[in-house]
Amino acid sequence: MRYNLFIGRYQSPHRGHMELFNTFLQQGKPVLIAIRDIEPDESNPLTAQEVKELWDTVYSNQPLMKVIIIPDIASVNYGRGVGYEVNQLQVPDNISAISATEIRKQVMAGETGWKEMVDRSIHEKLSQLLRSKQK
């Protein structure tokens, strides 16, 4: 099976990401989410394992979805004739406007508007994870 690869930090997973993934899933095409194993910091508070668990929850009933953790990367490179494409997908403005930074800010401030940007299945877990990281 050949996967459609998405590499990211996903701090936090949101509907914008899902829009991209679902473009392929709705066509019956497998998706591979590759989570960069970064050192958590203020801007990226979740560990790669925590992000993986969130995506595993969102897509628990989707057999065409696979989620893995990869080492942090500096670049993605390819040579001529490698047998795959590199594509930039376009999404509607309301989807591209979704911000993981804004989601984190709202969660930390105790606001609820972020819930519209995140799959319902991870509301509680995401809120708990982010609030546990507050200093």
C-alpha positions as CSV (number, residue, x, y, z in Angstrom):
1,M,0.0,0.0,0.0
2,R,1.4,3.5,-0.9
3,Y,0.6,6.2,1.5
4,N,0.0,10.0,1.1
5,L,2.5,11.4,3.6
6,F,2.0,14.5,5.9
7,I,4.9,15.6,8.1
8,G,4.4,18.0,11.0
9,R,4.5,18.8,14.6
10,Y,0.7,19.1,14.9
11,Q,0.7,21.3,18.1
12,S,-2.3,20.8,18.3
13,P,-4.2,18.6,15.9
14,H,-7.1,20.5,14.3
15,R,-9.8,20.5,11.6
16,G,-7.4,22.2,9.1
17,H,-5.1,19.2,9.3
18,M,-8.1,16.9,9.0
19,E,-9.4,18.7,5.9
20,L,-6.1,17.9,4.2
21,F,-6.0,14.3,5.3
22,N,-9.7,13.7,4.6
23,T,-9.2,14.8,1.0
24,F,-7.3,11.6,0.5
25,L,-9.3,9.4,2.8
26,Q,-12.6,10.3,1.2
27,Q,-11.1,9.0,-2.1
28,G,-10.1,5.7,-0.4
29,K,-6.4,6.7,-0.4
30,P,-4.3,5.8,2.6
31,V,-2.7,8.6,4.7
32,L,0.4,8.5,6.8
33,I,0.8,11.2,9.5
34,A,4.5,11.5,10.4
35,I,4.9,13.4,13.7
36,R,8.3,15.1,14.1
37,D,9.9,14.1,17.4
38,I,10.8,17.6,18.7
39,E,11.8,18.7,22.1
40,P,8.7,20.3,23.7
41,D,8.9,24.0,24.4
42,E,6.5,26.9,25.0
43,S,5.4,27.0,21.4
44,N,5.3,23.2,21.0
45,P,4.2,21.9,24.4
46,L,3.0,18.4,23.4
47,T,5.4,15.5,23.0
48,A,5.3,13.5,19.8
49,Q,3.8,10.6,21.7
50,E,1.0,12.8,23.0
51,V,0.3,14.1,19.5
52,K,0.3,10.6,18.2
53,E,-2.3,9.5,20.8
54,L,-4.5,12.4,19.9
55,W,-4.4,11.5,16.2
56,D,-4.9,7.8,17.0
57,T,-8.1,8.9,18.9
58,V,-9.4,11.0,16.1
59,Y,-8.9,8.3,13.4
60,S,-9.4,5.3,15.6
61,N,-12.0,3.9,13.2
62,Q,-10.1,4.7,10.0
63,P,-8.2,1.7,8.6
64,L,-6.6,3.9,5.8
65,M,-4.9,6.1,8.4
66,K,-1.5,5.3,9.9
67,V,0.3,7.6,12.5
68,I,4.0,7.3,13.2
69,I,6.7,9.3,15.0
70,I,9.8,10.3,13.0
71,P,13.0,11.9,14.1
72,D,13.0,15.7,13.8
73,I,14.0,16.7,10.2
74,A,15.8,19.7,8.7
75,S,14.5,19.2,5.2
76,V,12.7,16.9,2.8
77,N,14.7,16.2,-0.3
78,Y,14.4,14.0,-3.4
79,G,16.2,13.2,-6.6
80,R,15.0,12.8,-10.1
81,G,12.5,10.0,-10.8
82,V,11.9,8.9,-7.2
83,G,8.4,7.5,-7.9
84,Y,6.3,9.9,-5.8
85,E,4.9,13.4,-6.1
86,V,5.3,16.5,-3.8
87,N,2.0,18.4,-3.7
88,Q,0.8,21.5,-2.0
89,L,-3.0,21.2,-1.3
90,Q,-5.2,24.3,-1.4
91,V,-8.0,24.6,1.2
92,P,-10.7,27.2,1.7
93,D,-9.7,30.3,3.6
94,N,-11.8,29.4,6.6
95,I,-9.8,26.2,6.9
96,S,-6.4,27.7,6.3
97,A,-7.2,30.4,9.0
98,I,-7.3,27.7,11.7
99,S,-4.3,28.2,14.0
100,A,-2.8,25.7,16.4
101,T,-1.3,28.7,18.3
102,E,-4.7,30.2,18.7
103,I,-6.1,26.9,19.9
104,R,-3.4,26.6,22.5
105,K,-4.0,30.2,23.7
106,Q,-7.7,29.6,24.1
107,V,-7.3,26.4,25.9
108,M,-4.9,27.9,28.3
109,A,-7.2,30.9,28.9
110,G,-10.2,28.7,29.6
111,E,-12.1,29.8,26.6
112,T,-14.3,27.4,24.5
113,G,-14.1,28.8,21.0
114,W,-11.2,26.4,20.2
115,K,-13.6,23.5,20.3
116,E,-15.0,24.5,16.9
117,M,-11.5,24.0,15.4
118,V,-10.7,20.6,16.9
119,D,-12.4,17.2,16.5
120,R,-14.8,16.5,19.4
121,S,-13.2,13.2,20.2
122,I,-10.1,14.9,21.6
123,H,-11.6,17.9,23.3
124,E,-11.1,16.6,26.9
125,K,-7.7,15.0,26.4
126,L,-6.2,18.0,24.5
127,S,-7.5,20.4,27.2
128,Q,-6.0,18.2,29.9
129,L,-2.7,17.8,28.2
130,L,-2.3,21.5,27.5
131,R,-3.4,22.7,30.9
132,S,-1.0,20.2,32.6
133,K,1.9,22.0,30.8
134,Q,1.0,25.5,32.2
135,K,3.7,26.9,34.4
